[in-house]
C-alpha cells in the first residue's frame, strides 16, 4: 500500500473519531430517532421537528425553529420523484410550519425533505407507508 493511501486512511479514521467524540461530548449520539424528536443541526441556526414516517392518505407536519422573520423553504420530494416547494417565514415565536397530505399517487418508500432556513440547507428523509 502506498504512503498516500496510508495517509488518506489515517485521515479518514481521524475524522471519524473526531466526529464520534464530538457527538458523545455533546450528548447527541445518533441512534434511531423517535418520531418527532427535534434534530439539532451542527450549525446553530435552526431545529427541525420531523416524523420518521408518514402514512399515505394522511397529513404530515414538519416544523423548523429559527429566528423570527427568517425565510424558510421546504422542498418535498415524494418517492414518485415529483417536487413540491413551499416557502414561509418564521413567525414571532420563531416557528416555520408545513403541513400537507401524503397522496397515494406519490407512492410509498423514502421521501426527501430539503430545508433551507436562512442561508443553511439540510436534507432529511421520511419513510412513506401505505399502512403501519
Backbone as CSV, one residue per row, in Angstrom:
resi,resn,N_x,N_y,N_z,CA_x,CA_y,CA_z,C_x,C_y,C_z
1,UNK,0.852,-1.161,0.000,0.000,0.000,0.000,0.903,1.231,0.000
2,UNK,0.562,2.200,-0.856,1.401,3.387,-0.959,1.200,4.284,0.265
3,UNK,2.162,5.154,0.476,2.078,6.051,1.633,0.912,7.023,1.484
4,UNK,0.529,7.357,0.264,-0.615,8.242,0.053,-1.893,7.604,0.573
5,UNK,-2.082,6.318,0.287,-3.265,5.609,0.760,-3.254,5.492,2.283
6,UNK,-2.080,5.244,2.864,-1.978,5.147,4.318,-2.367,6.468,4.967
7,UNK,-1.914,7.573,4.388,-2.242,8.899,4.920,-3.741,9.153,4.791
8,UNK,-4.307,8.818,3.647,-5.735,9.017,3.414,-6.571,8.213,4.410
9,UNK,-6.234,6.966,4.615,-6.969,6.126,5.555,-6.818,6.661,6.975
10,UNK,-5.621,7.092,7.331,-5.386,7.662,8.658,-6.233,8.912,8.864
11,UNK,-6.288,9.783,7.856,-7.095,10.992,7.958,-8.581,10.674,8.100
12,UNK,-9.067,9.707,7.333,-10.476,9.321,7.421,-10.811,8.766,8.804
13,UNK,-9.926,7.946,9.354,-10.133,7.423,10.698,-10.134,8.545,11.734
14,UNK,-9.240,9.501,11.568,-9.161,10.637,12.475,-10.445,11.463,12.416
15,UNK,-10.959,11.682,11.224,-12.211,12.430,11.064,-13.357,11.679,11.730
16,UNK,-13.417,10.366,11.514,-14.482,9.556,12.114,-14.425,9.631,13.632
17,UNK,-13.247,9.468,14.201,-13.088,9.507,15.655,-13.452,10.892,16.192
18,UNK,-13.052,11.930,15.490,-13.346,13.295,15.924,-14.848,13.539,15.969
19,UNK,-15.552,13.181,14.890,-16.989,13.400,14.865,-17.723,12.510,15.872
20,UNK,-17.246,11.299,16.074,-17.857,10.429,17.076,-17.674,11.019,18.472
21,UNK,-16.487,11.475,18.774,-16.215,12.081,20.076,-17.040,13.350,20.257
22,UNK,-17.162,14.138,19.205,-17.948,15.373,19.263,-19.398,15.052,19.592
23,UNK,-19.958,14.031,18.945,-21.349,13.653,19.198,-21.531,13.184,20.633
24,UNK,-20.608,12.392,21.138,-20.709,11.889,22.510,-20.571,13.038,23.505
25,UNK,-19.616,13.921,23.290,-19.408,15.039,24.206,-20.606,15.978,24.226
26,UNK,-21.273,16.120,23.104,-22.463,16.975,23.043,-23.690,16.233,23.520
27,UNK,-23.542,14.934,23.782,-24.669,14.149,24.252,-25.671,13.869,23.146
28,UNK,-25.194,13.872,21.895,-26.102,13.694,20.770,-25.624,12.572,19.876
29,UNK,-25.395,11.413,20.433,-25.093,10.287,19.561,-26.333,10.071,18.714
30,UNK,-26.218,9.434,17.583,-27.313,9.378,16.639,-27.934,7.992,16.528
31,UNK,-28.544,7.499,17.615,-29.311,6.263,17.489,-30.587,6.578,16.719
32,UNK,-31.387,5.585,16.448,-32.645,5.813,15.742,-33.460,6.843,16.512
33,UNK,-33.902,7.871,15.811,-34.645,8.954,16.435,-36.102,8.549,16.617
34,UNK,-36.678,8.742,17.800,-38.107,8.517,17.957,-38.875,9.538,17.104
35,UNK,-40.100,9.231,16.791,-40.903,10.100,15.943,-41.011,11.487,16.547
36,UNK,-40.823,12.504,15.714,-40.934,13.915,16.060,-39.910,14.387,17.084
37,UNK,-38.775,13.740,17.173,-37.704,14.200,18.041,-36.958,15.318,17.323
38,UNK,-36.740,16.456,17.982,-36.006,17.530,17.320,-34.618,17.064,16.897
39,UNK,-34.206,17.488,15.719,-32.881,17.179,15.201,-32.092,18.486,15.217
40,UNK,-31.045,18.538,16.027,-30.254,19.753,16.142,-29.200,19.744,15.044
41,UNK,-29.151,20.831,14.308,-28.186,20.918,13.218,-26.801,21.222,13.772
42,UNK,-25.727,20.831,13.042,-24.383,21.154,13.507,-24.136,22.651,13.553
43,UNK,-24.799,23.411,12.678,-24.693,24.865,12.697,-25.853,25.384,13.543
44,UNK,-25.556,26.072,14.640,-26.650,26.531,15.475,-27.435,27.610,14.749
45,UNK,-28.514,27.259,14.098,-29.315,28.218,13.375,-30.770,27.833,13.411
46,UNK,-31.054,26.542,13.393,-32.436,26.104,13.462,-32.530,24.676,13.953
47,UNK,-33.704,24.329,14.450,-34.012,22.986,14.942,-35.185,22.477,14.122
48,UNK,-35.116,21.221,13.678,-36.174,20.622,12.876,-36.964,19.622,13.703
49,UNK,-38.248,19.558,13.467,-39.119,18.543,14.056,-39.715,17.768,12.887
50,UNK,-39.254,16.522,12.716,-39.613,15.719,11.553,-40.043,14.332,12.026
51,UNK,-41.222,13.854,11.590,-41.562,12.470,11.906,-40.686,11.528,11.083
52,UNK,-40.430,10.341,11.583,-39.630,9.368,10.837,-40.415,8.740,9.710
53,UNK,-41.747,8.682,9.884,-42.562,8.018,8.880,-43.897,8.725,8.745
54,UNK,-44.541,8.466,7.600,-45.850,9.041,7.331,-46.702,7.986,6.650
55,UNK,-47.994,8.153,6.748,-48.941,7.198,6.203,-49.688,7.840,5.038
56,UNK,-49.739,7.122,3.910,-50.455,7.624,2.737,-51.881,7.986,3.110
57,UNK,-52.425,8.976,2.434,-53.793,9.475,2.617,-53.974,10.154,3.980
58,UNK,-52.881,10.518,4.635,-52.921,11.242,5.901,-52.057,12.487,5.788
59,UNK,-52.202,13.362,6.754,-51.412,14.585,6.761,-50.118,14.381,7.539
60,UNK,-49.098,15.058,7.082,-47.824,15.060,7.793,-47.474,16.526,8.081
61,UNK,-46.881,16.763,9.238,-46.478,18.110,9.608,-45.020,18.096,10.024
62,UNK,-44.272,19.051,9.506,-42.886,19.243,9.906,-42.739,20.710,10.293
63,UNK,-41.753,20.986,11.116,-41.532,22.377,11.516,-40.055,22.642,11.728
64,UNK,-39.730,23.907,11.680,-38.365,24.363,11.931,-38.433,25.534,12.894
65,UNK,-37.499,25.557,13.814,-37.385,26.676,14.743,-36.209,27.526,14.281
66,UNK,-36.471,28.808,14.094,-35.443,29.737,13.619,-35.709,31.098,14.259
67,UNK,-34.894,32.052,13.945,-35.133,33.401,14.451,-36.394,33.964,13.806
68,UNK,-37.210,34.696,14.561,-38.414,35.291,13.971,-38.065,36.105,12.719
69,UNK,-38.902,35.966,11.693,-38.689,36.694,10.446,-37.776,36.005,9.454
70,UNK,-37.198,34.859,9.817,-36.291,34.139,8.925,-37.074,33.484,7.792
71,UNK,-36.560,33.580,6.570,-37.184,32.931,5.418,-36.940,31.423,5.520
72,UNK,-38.011,30.641,5.339,-37.931,29.188,5.448,-38.500,28.564,4.175
73,UNK,-37.776,27.615,3.620,-38.223,26.941,2.404,-38.162,25.437,2.626
74,UNK,-39.173,24.737,2.129,-39.194,23.283,2.173,-39.465,22.773,0.767
75,UNK,-38.616,21.862,0.322,-38.860,21.132,-0.913,-39.095,19.688,-0.503
76,UNK,-40.287,19.191,-0.821,-40.642,17.803,-0.522,-40.596,17.025,-1.832
77,UNK,-39.807,15.943,-1.828,-39.700,15.065,-2.993,-40.212,13.693,-2.557
78,UNK,-41.467,13.358,-2.928,-42.012,12.070,-2.552,-41.339,10.943,-3.331
79,UNK,-41.614,9.687,-2.975,-40.984,8.566,-3.666,-41.178,8.585,-5.188
80,UNK,-42.267,9.181,-5.659,-42.521,9.236,-7.108,-41.551,10.159,-7.824
81,UNK,-40.892,11.063,-7.089,-39.919,11.969,-7.685,-40.455,13.349,-8.006
82,UNK,-41.747,13.568,-7.839,-42.314,14.901,-8.054,-41.687,15.870,-7.045
83,UNK,-41.778,17.154,-7.312,-41.196,18.139,-6.406,-42.269,19.124,-5.961
84,UNK,-42.359,19.339,-4.655,-43.310,20.292,-4.081,-42.505,21.298,-3.254
85,UNK,-42.537,22.560,-3.633,-41.788,23.592,-2.914,-42.757,24.554,-2.245
86,UNK,-42.519,24.825,-0.965,-43.319,25.806,-0.240,-42.397,26.703,0.574
87,UNK,-42.746,27.968,0.606,-41.981,28.965,1.349,-42.848,29.539,2.455
88,UNK,-42.214,29.896,3.533,-42.905,30.569,4.627,-41.870,31.422,5.363
89,UNK,-42.317,32.133,6.362,-41.427,32.961,7.183,-41.675,32.608,8.643
90,UNK,-40.611,32.525,9.404,-40.742,32.210,10.832,-41.604,33.264,11.524
91,UNK,-42.593,32.785,12.268,-43.491,33.713,12.957,-42.797,34.365,14.152
92,UNK,-43.560,35.142,14.908,-42.990,35.887,16.032,-42.353,34.980,17.075
93,UNK,-42.831,33.724,17.170,-42.234,32.790,18.125,-41.086,32.001,17.494
94,UNK,-40.764,32.296,16.227,-39.641,31.639,15.571,-39.975,30.277,14.985
95,UNK,-41.216,30.063,14.585,-41.625,28.757,14.089,-42.060,28.817,12.624
96,UNK,-41.519,27.897,11.836,-41.951,27.675,10.449,-42.634,26.315,10.438
97,UNK,-43.858,26.251,9.913,-44.625,25.003,9.923,-45.122,24.706,8.515
98,UNK,-44.988,23.433,8.127,-45.519,22.959,6.852,-46.394,21.748,7.140
99,UNK,-47.555,21.671,6.455,-48.449,20.533,6.611,-49.034,20.216,5.238
100,UNK,-49.027,18.930,4.882,-49.581,18.521,3.599,-50.092,17.093,3.690
101,UNK,-50.946,16.751,2.726,-51.499,15.404,2.665,-50.590,14.541,1.809
102,UNK,-50.248,13.362,2.316,-49.420,12.414,1.574,-50.353,11.663,0.626
103,UNK,-50.208,11.944,-0.648,-51.091,11.366,-1.651,-50.662,9.948,-2.014
104,UNK,-51.633,9.083,-2.176,-51.378,7.693,-2.544,-50.679,7.598,-3.900
105,UNK,-51.003,8.513,-4.794,-50.429,8.505,-6.151,-48.926,8.788,-6.158
106,UNK,-48.407,9.319,-5.058,-46.979,9.647,-4.995,-46.121,8.483,-4.527
107,UNK,-46.767,7.367,-4.199,-46.037,6.137,-3.903,-45.527,6.025,-2.485
108,UNK,-45.103,4.785,-2.164,-44.522,4.522,-0.851,-43.014,4.361,-1.020
109,UNK,-42.298,4.530,0.073,-40.835,4.464,0.041,-40.248,5.665,0.758
110,UNK,-39.050,6.048,0.361,-38.371,7.180,1.002,-38.701,8.485,0.296
111,UNK,-39.193,9.442,1.078,-39.392,10.801,0.595,-38.248,11.651,1.104
112,UNK,-37.965,12.719,0.383,-36.858,13.599,0.755,-37.411,14.954,1.178
113,UNK,-36.873,15.511,2.255,-37.234,16.831,2.757,-35.992,17.711,2.699
114,UNK,-36.039,18.748,1.896,-34.890,19.654,1.761,-35.292,20.989,2.385
115,UNK,-34.696,21.296,3.517,-34.993,22.526,4.242,-33.925,23.565,3.928
116,UNK,-34.351,24.787,3.673,-33.427,25.914,3.603,-33.981,26.966,4.545
117,UNK,-33.246,27.195,5.615,-33.641,28.156,6.633,-32.569,29.238,6.634
118,UNK,-32.947,30.437,6.213,-31.942,31.486,6.027,-30.978,31.034,4.944
119,UNK,-29.700,30.924,5.273,-28.672,30.515,4.316,-28.197,29.076,4.525
120,UNK,-28.867,28.322,5.393,-28.433,26.965,5.719,-29.419,25.962,5.120
121,UNK,-28.904,24.958,4.419,-29.756,23.914,3.843,-29.397,22.556,4.422
122,UNK,-30.417,21.729,4.603,-30.231,20.360,5.075,-31.217,19.455,4.367
123,UNK,-30.804,18.226,4.115,-31.684,17.228,3.519,-31.929,16.119,4.534
124,UNK,-33.195,15.730,4.671,-33.594,14.652,5.564,-34.543,13.737,4.817
125,UNK,-34.799,12.560,5.366,-35.656,11.592,4.704,-36.805,11.195,5.612
126,UNK,-37.925,10.842,4.985,-39.106,10.372,5.693,-39.623,9.149,4.953
127,UNK,-39.985,8.112,5.709,-40.493,6.893,5.097,-42.005,7.009,4.916
128,UNK,-42.464,6.734,3.705,-43.883,6.786,3.391,-44.408,5.354,3.305
129,UNK,-45.448,5.059,4.083,-46.026,3.708,4.124,-47.479,3.762,3.676
130,UNK,-47.955,2.629,3.127,-49.375,2.524,2.804,-50.162,2.137,4.057
131,UNK,-49.494,1.473,5.009,-50.071,1.164,6.321,-48.928,0.873,7.287
132,UNK,-49.213,0.986,8.581,-48.175,0.740,9.599,-48.313,-0.670,10.116
